[in-house]
């Protein structure tokens, strides 16, 4: 932690930790890292939700006369 923060900031964080531990009676562990773990599922979840919303917007302007166009359009925008 001392590599990432200034001495004044370290004092502030330590005081806040002590206040928290005194109020709650629990120990709080502060971990500072260079990077967090990647979340590979986030890209796919965003793609599915965004493609659903894009499909809804397009159906406002275009009419899908056949029912099979919904999943085709959603799959295409998800993979895009």
MARROKE-350459 format. One record per atom (N, C-alpha, C): residue number from 1; atom name; x, y, z. Coordinates in pm, 1 decimal. Example, Ala and Ser with C-alpha at 12.3 -4.5 7.8 and 13.67 -1.06 7.14 Angstrom:
% residues 2
@i 1 | at N | X 1319.0 | Y -569.0 | Z 780.0 $
@i 1 | at CA | X 1230.0 | Y -450.0 | Z 780.0 $
@i 1 | at C | X 1320.0 | Y -330.0 | Z 780.0 $
@i 2 | at N | X 1285.0 | Y -225.0 | Z 708.0 $
@i 2 | at CA | X 1367.0 | Y -106.0 | Z 714.0 $
@i 2 | at C | X 1290.0 | Y 3.0 | Z 787.0 $
***
This chain:
% residues 80
@i 1 | at N | X 82.8 | Y -117.9 | Z 0.0 $
@i 1 | at CA | X 0.0 | Y 0.0 | Z 0.0 $
@i 1 | at C | X 87.8 | Y 125.1 | Z 0.0 $
@i 2 | at N | X 202.8 | Y 115.1 | Z 56.1 $
@i 2 | at CA | X 288.9 | Y 233.0 | Z 66.0 $
@i 2 | at C | X 343.6 | Y 276.3 | Z -69.2 $
@i 3 | at N | X 343.2 | Y 186.5 | Z -169.0 $
@i 3 | at CA | X 389.0 | Y 223.3 | Z -303.4 $
@i 3 | at C | X 286.2 | Y 309.5 | Z -375.9 $
@i 4 | at N | X 158.0 | Y 291.5 | Z -344.7 $
@i 4 | at CA | X 51.5 | Y 354.7 | Z -420.7 $
@i 4 | at C | X 0.0 | Y 484.2 | Z -360.3 $
@i 5 | at N | X 26.3 | Y 508.6 | Z -232.0 $
@i 5 | at CA | X -34.9 | Y 622.7 | Z -163.9 $
@i 5 | at C | X 70.6 | Y 711.5 | Z -98.8 $
@i 6 | at N | X 34.4 | Y 837.0 | Z -79.3 $
@i 6 | at CA | X 120.8 | Y 930.1 | Z -7.7 $
@i 6 | at C | X 109.6 | Y 905.1 | Z 142.6 $
@i 7 | at N | X 203.5 | Y 954.1 | Z 217.8 $
@i 7 | at CA | X 204.5 | Y 932.2 | Z 362.0 $
@i 7 | at C | X 80.4 | Y 991.3 | Z 429.5 $
@i 8 | at N | X 34.9 | Y 1107.9 | Z 382.4 $
@i 8 | at CA | X -85.4 | Y 1169.0 | Z 439.6 $
@i 8 | at C | X -208.0 | Y 1081.6 | Z 413.6 $
@i 9 | at N | X -215.3 | Y 1026.8 | Z 293.4 $
@i 9 | at CA | X -327.8 | Y 941.0 | Z 259.3 $
@i 9 | at C | X -327.9 | Y 813.2 | Z 341.8 $
@i 10 | at N | X -210.7 | Y 760.3 | Z 367.4 $
@i 10 | at CA | X -200.2 | Y 639.0 | Z 449.0 $
@i 10 | at C | X -252.0 | Y 666.1 | Z 589.3 $
@i 11 | at N | X -218.9 | Y 780.9 | Z 645.2 $
@i 11 | at CA | X -267.7 | Y 816.7 | Z 777.4 $
@i 11 | at C | X -418.7 | Y 829.1 | Z 781.6 $
@i 12 | at N | X -476.1 | Y 889.8 | Z 677.9 $
@i 12 | at CA | X -621.2 | Y 904.4 | Z 670.9 $
@i 12 | at C | X -688.7 | Y 767.8 | Z 662.7 $
@i 13 | at N | X -636.6 | Y 681.7 | Z 578.8 $
@i 13 | at CA | X -695.3 | Y 548.6 | Z 562.1 $
@i 13 | at C | X -682.8 | Y 468.5 | Z 691.0 $
@i 14 | at N | X -567.3 | Y 474.5 | Z 755.6 $
@i 14 | at CA | X -549.4 | Y 400.4 | Z 880.6 $
@i 14 | at C | X -644.8 | Y 450.1 | Z 988.6 $
@i 15 | at N | X -665.2 | Y 582.2 | Z 996.5 $
@i 15 | at CA | X -759.9 | Y 635.9 | Z 1095.2 $
@i 15 | at C | X -902.9 | Y 591.0 | Z 1066.0 $
@i 16 | at N | X -940.1 | Y 592.3 | Z 939.7 $
@i 16 | at CA | X -1075.2 | Y 546.5 | Z 902.9 $
@i 16 | at C | X -1093.3 | Y 398.3 | Z 935.8 $
@i 17 | at N | X -990.0 | Y 319.1 | Z 910.1 $
@i 17 | at CA | X -997.6 | Y 176.3 | Z 942.5 $
@i 17 | at C | X -1013.2 | Y 154.6 | Z 1093.1 $
@i 18 | at N | X -938.1 | Y 230.3 | Z 1170.2 $
@i 18 | at CA | X -947.9 | Y 217.5 | Z 1316.2 $
@i 18 | at C | X -1086.2 | Y 259.0 | Z 1365.5 $
@i 19 | at N | X -1142.7 | Y 366.8 | Z 1309.2 $
@i 19 | at CA | X -1277.7 | Y 409.7 | Z 1346.0 $
@i 19 | at C | X -1380.7 | Y 302.1 | Z 1311.8 $
@i 20 | at N | X -1369.1 | Y 245.0 | Z 1193.8 $
@i 20 | at CA | X -1461.9 | Y 140.4 | Z 1151.8 $
@i 20 | at C | X -1452.4 | Y 19.5 | Z 1243.0 $
@i 21 | at N | X -1329.6 | Y -22.7 | Z 1272.7 $
@i 21 | at CA | X -1310.9 | Y -140.0 | Z 1357.8 $
@i 21 | at C | X -1360.9 | Y -114.0 | Z 1499.8 $
@i 22 | at N | X -1345.1 | Y 9.9 | Z 1549.0 $
@i 22 | at CA | X -1393.8 | Y 41.6 | Z 1683.2 $
@i 22 | at C | X -1546.8 | Y 42.6 | Z 1688.1 $
@i 23 | at N | X -1611.8 | Y 92.4 | Z 1581.8 $
@i 23 | at CA | X -1757.6 | Y 98.9 | Z 1578.7 $
@i 23 | at C | X -1821.6 | Y -38.6 | Z 1561.5 $
@i 24 | at N | X -1763.1 | Y -120.8 | Z 1476.5 $
@i 24 | at CA | X -1827.0 | Y -247.8 | Z 1442.2 $
@i 24 | at C | X -1774.2 | Y -366.2 | Z 1521.7 $
@i 25 | at N | X -1653.7 | Y -356.5 | Z 1572.5 $
@i 25 | at CA | X -1594.4 | Y -470.3 | Z 1641.8 $
@i 25 | at C | X -1542.7 | Y -577.0 | Z 1546.6 $
@i 26 | at N | X -1534.7 | Y -542.8 | Z 1418.3 $
@i 26 | at CA | X -1486.0 | Y -636.2 | Z 1316.2 $
@i 26 | at C | X -1353.4 | Y -585.3 | Z 1261.5 $
@i 27 | at N | X -1276.3 | Y -676.5 | Z 1208.5 $
@i 27 | at CA | X -1151.5 | Y -639.0 | Z 1143.0 $
@i 27 | at C | X -1178.2 | Y -618.1 | Z 994.7 $
@i 28 | at N | X -1120.6 | Y -512.2 | Z 939.9 $
@i 28 | at CA | X -1135.5 | Y -482.4 | Z 798.2 $
@i 28 | at C | X -997.6 | Y -490.2 | Z 735.7 $
@i 29 | at N | X -986.8 | Y -570.0 | Z 630.2 $
@i 29 | at CA | X -860.2 | Y -587.6 | Z 560.6 $
@i 29 | at C | X -863.7 | Y -507.0 | Z 431.9 $
@i 30 | at N | X -771.2 | Y -415.7 | Z 416.8 $
@i 30 | at CA | X -761.4 | Y -333.4 | Z 297.0 $
@i 30 | at C | X -654.5 | Y -392.2 | Z 206.6 $
@i 31 | at N | X -691.7 | Y -418.1 | Z 82.1 $
@i 31 | at CA | X -599.1 | Y -474.7 | Z -15.2 $
@i 31 | at C | X -592.4 | Y -381.5 | Z -134.0 $
@i 32 | at N | X -472.5 | Y -342.3 | Z -172.0 $
@i 32 | at CA | X -450.7 | Y -257.2 | Z -288.1 $
@i 32 | at C | X -371.4 | Y -339.0 | Z -389.2 $
@i 33 | at N | X -425.7 | Y -351.0 | Z -510.7 $
@i 33 | at CA | X -360.4 | Y -429.0 | Z -615.5 $
@i 33 | at C | X -344.0 | Y -344.5 | Z -740.8 $
@i 34 | at N | X -262.0 | Y -392.8 | Z -829.8 $
@i 34 | at CA | X -242.4 | Y -323.3 | Z -957.3 $
@i 34 | at C | X -364.8 | Y -334.5 | Z -1046.6 $
@i 35 | at N | X -429.7 | Y -449.9 | Z -1045.5 $
@i 35 | at CA | X -547.4 | Y -471.6 | Z -1129.7 $
@i 35 | at C | X -636.1 | Y -575.0 | Z -1062.4 $
@i 36 | at N | X -764.2 | Y -569.4 | Z -1095.9 $
@i 36 | at CA | X -856.5 | Y -667.2 | Z -1040.1 $
@i 36 | at C | X -871.9 | Y -784.3 | Z -1136.4 $
@i 37 | at N | X -939.0 | Y -887.8 | Z -1090.7 $
@i 37 | at CA | X -962.7 | Y -1004.3 | Z -1173.8 $
@i 37 | at C | X -1053.3 | Y -967.9 | Z -1289.8 $
@i 38 | at N | X -1028.3 | Y -1023.4 | Z -1407.1 $
@i 38 | at CA | X -1117.9 | Y -996.1 | Z -1519.3 $
@i 38 | at C | X -1251.9 | Y -1065.7 | Z -1499.5 $
@i 39 | at N | X -1354.0 | Y -1010.5 | Z -1555.7 $
@i 39 | at CA | X -1488.6 | Y -1067.2 | Z -1546.7 $
@i 39 | at C | X -1533.2 | Y -1100.4 | Z -1689.0 $
@i 40 | at N | X -1502.0 | Y -1221.8 | Z -1736.0 $
@i 40 | at CA | X -1528.6 | Y -1253.1 | Z -1877.2 $
@i 40 | at C | X -1676.7 | Y -1257.2 | Z -1911.6 $
@i 41 | at N | X -1763.3 | Y -1284.3 | Z -1814.5 $
@i 41 | at CA | X -1905.0 | Y -1292.1 | Z -1843.5 $
@i 41 | at C | X -1970.2 | Y -1157.5 | Z -1866.9 $
@i 42 | at N | X -1903.6 | Y -1049.9 | Z -1827.3 $
@i 42 | at CA | X -1962.0 | Y -916.1 | Z -1839.6 $
@i 42 | at C | X -1984.8 | Y -878.3 | Z -1985.2 $
@i 43 | at N | X -1894.9 | Y -914.9 | Z -2073.2 $
@i 43 | at CA | X -1908.7 | Y -880.3 | Z -2214.7 $
@i 43 | at C | X -2030.9 | Y -947.5 | Z -2275.1 $
@i 44 | at N | X -2048.5 | Y -1075.3 | Z -2245.7 $
@i 44 | at CA | X -2163.2 | Y -1147.6 | Z -2301.0 $
@i 44 | at C | X -2294.3 | Y -1099.8 | Z -2240.3 $
@i 45 | at N | X -2294.6 | Y -1071.6 | Z -2112.0 $
@i 45 | at CA | X -2417.8 | Y -1021.5 | Z -2050.5 $
@i 45 | at C | X -2457.0 | Y -887.2 | Z -2109.0 $
@i 46 | at N | X -2359.9 | Y -799.9 | Z -2127.4 $
@i 46 | at CA | X -2388.6 | Y -671.0 | Z -2189.5 $
@i 46 | at C | X -2439.1 | Y -690.2 | Z -2332.0 $
@i 47 | at N | X -2378.4 | Y -781.9 | Z -2406.1 $
@i 47 | at CA | X -2419.0 | Y -804.6 | Z -2544.8 $
@i 47 | at C | X -2562.9 | Y -853.1 | Z -2552.7 $
@i 48 | at N | X -2602.1 | Y -942.5 | Z -2463.0 $
@i 48 | at CA | X -2739.0 | Y -994.9 | Z -2466.6 $
@i 48 | at C | X -2839.8 | Y -886.1 | Z -2430.2 $
@i 49 | at N | X -2812.9 | Y -811.6 | Z -2324.6 $
@i 49 | at CA | X -2905.7 | Y -706.3 | Z -2282.8 $
@i 49 | at C | X -2912.0 | Y -595.8 | Z -2388.5 $
@i 50 | at N | X -2797.4 | Y -555.2 | Z -2439.9 $
@i 50 | at CA | X -2795.7 | Y -449.2 | Z -2541.5 $
@i 50 | at C | X -2865.8 | Y -493.8 | Z -2668.8 $
@i 51 | at N | X -2845.7 | Y -618.7 | Z -2711.0 $
@i 51 | at CA | X -2913.2 | Y -665.5 | Z -2833.3 $
@i 51 | at C | X -3064.1 | Y -672.6 | Z -2813.7 $
@i 52 | at N | X -3108.6 | Y -709.1 | Z -2693.7 $
@i 52 | at CA | X -3252.0 | Y -709.5 | Z -2667.0 $
@i 52 | at C | X -3309.0 | Y -567.8 | Z -2676.6 $
@i 53 | at N | X -3238.3 | Y -472.2 | Z -2617.4 $
@i 53 | at CA | X -3285.3 | Y -333.7 | Z -2622.4 $
@i 53 | at C | X -3280.3 | Y -277.5 | Z -2764.2 $
@i 54 | at N | X -3176.6 | Y -310.5 | Z -2839.8 $
@i 54 | at CA | X -3166.9 | Y -264.4 | Z -2978.3 $
@i 54 | at C | X -3279.1 | Y -324.1 | Z -3061.2 $
@i 55 | at N | X -3309.5 | Y -451.7 | Z -3036.4 $
@i 55 | at CA | X -3419.6 | Y -515.7 | Z -3108.0 $
@i 55 | at C | X -3551.8 | Y -446.4 | Z -3077.3 $
@i 56 | at N | X -3572.8 | Y -410.6 | Z -2951.5 $
@i 56 | at CA | X -3695.5 | Y -339.8 | Z -2916.0 $
@i 56 | at C | X -3704.0 | Y -203.7 | Z -2985.9 $
@i 57 | at N | X -3592.0 | Y -133.9 | Z -2993.6 $
@i 57 | at CA | X -3591.8 | Y -3.5 | Z -3060.6 $
@i 57 | at C | X -3621.4 | Y -20.1 | Z -3209.4 $
@i 58 | at N | X -3560.6 | Y -120.8 | Z -3272.6 $
@i 58 | at CA | X -3584.8 | Y -142.4 | Z -3415.0 $
@i 58 | at C | X -3727.8 | Y -185.0 | Z -3443.2 $
@i 59 | at N | X -3789.2 | Y -258.9 | Z -3351.6 $
@i 59 | at CA | X -3927.5 | Y -300.2 | Z -3375.0 $
@i 59 | at C | X -4023.0 | Y -182.7 | Z -3365.4 $
@i 60 | at N | X -3980.7 | Y -75.6 | Z -3304.6 $
@i 60 | at CA | X -4064.5 | Y 44.7 | Z -3302.0 $
@i 60 | at C | X -4073.6 | Y 105.6 | Z -3442.5 $
@i 61 | at N | X -3963.5 | Y 96.8 | Z -3517.2 $
@i 61 | at CA | X -3959.0 | Y 155.6 | Z -3650.5 $
@i 61 | at C | X -3986.3 | Y 54.3 | Z -3761.9 $
@i 62 | at N | X -3953.5 | Y -71.5 | Z -3738.9 $
@i 62 | at CA | X -3972.6 | Y -177.0 | Z -3838.7 $
@i 62 | at C | X -4069.3 | Y -280.4 | Z -3783.0 $
@i 63 | at N | X -4143.6 | Y -342.2 | Z -3869.4 $
@i 63 | at CA | X -4233.5 | Y -448.4 | Z -3824.7 $
@i 63 | at C | X -4173.5 | Y -582.7 | Z -3863.8 $
@i 64 | at N | X -4162.1 | Y -671.6 | Z -3765.1 $
@i 64 | at CA | X -4117.2 | Y -807.5 | Z -3793.1 $
@i 64 | at C | X -4242.7 | Y -890.2 | Z -3821.3 $
@i 65 | at N | X -4269.3 | Y -915.7 | Z -3949.4 $
@i 65 | at CA | X -4392.3 | Y -985.4 | Z -3987.0 $
@i 65 | at C | X -4383.5 | Y -1134.7 | Z -3954.5 $
@i 66 | at N | X -4265.9 | Y -1189.6 | Z -3957.9 $
@i 66 | at CA | X -4248.7 | Y -1330.0 | Z -3922.7 $
@i 66 | at C | X -4187.0 | Y -1339.2 | Z -3783.6 $
@i 67 | at N | X -4230.0 | Y -1438.0 | Z -3706.8 $
@i 67 | at CA | X -4181.8 | Y -1453.6 | Z -3569.6 $
@i 67 | at C | X -4034.5 | Y -1493.5 | Z -3565.1 $
@i 68 | at N | X -3983.9 | Y -1558.1 | Z -3669.4 $
@i 68 | at CA | X -3845.7 | Y -1603.5 | Z -3667.3 $
@i 68 | at C | X -3746.1 | Y -1488.3 | Z -3681.1 $
@i 69 | at N | X -3792.2 | Y -1369.7 | Z -3719.0 $
@i 69 | at CA | X -3700.9 | Y -1256.5 | Z -3732.6 $
@i 69 | at C | X -3651.0 | Y -1205.3 | Z -3597.0 $
@i 70 | at N | X -3731.2 | Y -1222.2 | Z -3489.9 $
@i 70 | at CA | X -3687.9 | Y -1179.4 | Z -3356.5 $
@i 70 | at C | X -3559.2 | Y -1248.8 | Z -3313.1 $
@i 71 | at N | X -3556.8 | Y -1382.2 | Z -3306.2 $
@i 71 | at CA | X -3432.8 | Y -1446.0 | Z -3261.0 $
@i 71 | at C | X -3315.9 | Y -1427.2 | Z -3357.6 $
@i 72 | at N | X -3345.1 | Y -1417.9 | Z -3485.8 $
@i 72 | at CA | X -3237.8 | Y -1394.9 | Z -3583.4 $
@i 72 | at C | X -3176.2 | Y -1257.5 | Z -3561.1 $
@i 73 | at N | X -3258.3 | Y -1157.2 | Z -3545.2 $
@i 73 | at CA | X -3206.9 | Y -1021.4 | Z -3523.4 $
@i 73 | at C | X -3131.2 | Y -1011.7 | Z -3391.3 $
@i 74 | at N | X -3186.0 | Y -1074.1 | Z -3286.2 $
@i 74 | at CA | X -3118.9 | Y -1069.1 | Z -3156.3 $
@i 74 | at C | X -2985.6 | Y -1143.0 | Z -3159.0 $
@i 75 | at N | X -2981.7 | Y -1258.5 | Z -3225.7 $
@i 75 | at CA | X -2855.7 | Y -1332.5 | Z -3235.1 $
@i 75 | at C | X -2753.2 | Y -1253.4 | Z -3315.1 $
@i 76 | at N | X -2797.4 | Y -1191.3 | Z -3421.9 $
@i 76 | at CA | X -2704.9 | Y -1112.1 | Z -3503.0 $
@i 76 | at C | X -2647.6 | Y -993.2 | Z -3426.7 $
@i 77 | at N | X -2732.0 | Y -923.2 | Z -3353.9 $
@i 77 | at CA | X -2680.1 | Y -808.9 | Z -3279.0 $
@i 77 | at C | X -2596.8 | Y -852.4 | Z -3158.8 $
@i 78 | at N | X -2626.5 | Y -969.1 | Z -3101.5 $
@i 78 | at CA | X -2543.7 | Y -1019.2 | Z -2989.9 $
@i 78 | at C | X -2403.4 | Y -1053.0 | Z -3038.7 $
@i 79 | at N | X -2394.7 | Y -1119.3 | Z -3151.8 $
@i 79 | at CA | X -2264.1 | Y -1156.6 | Z -3204.5 $
@i 79 | at C | X -2187.5 | Y -1038.3 | Z -3262.7 $
@i 80 | at N | X -2261.6 | Y -936.3 | Z -3301.9 $
@i 80 | at CA | X -2197.3 | Y -816.0 | Z -3354.3 $
@i 80 | at C | X -2123.5 | Y -745.8 | Z -3243.6 $
***
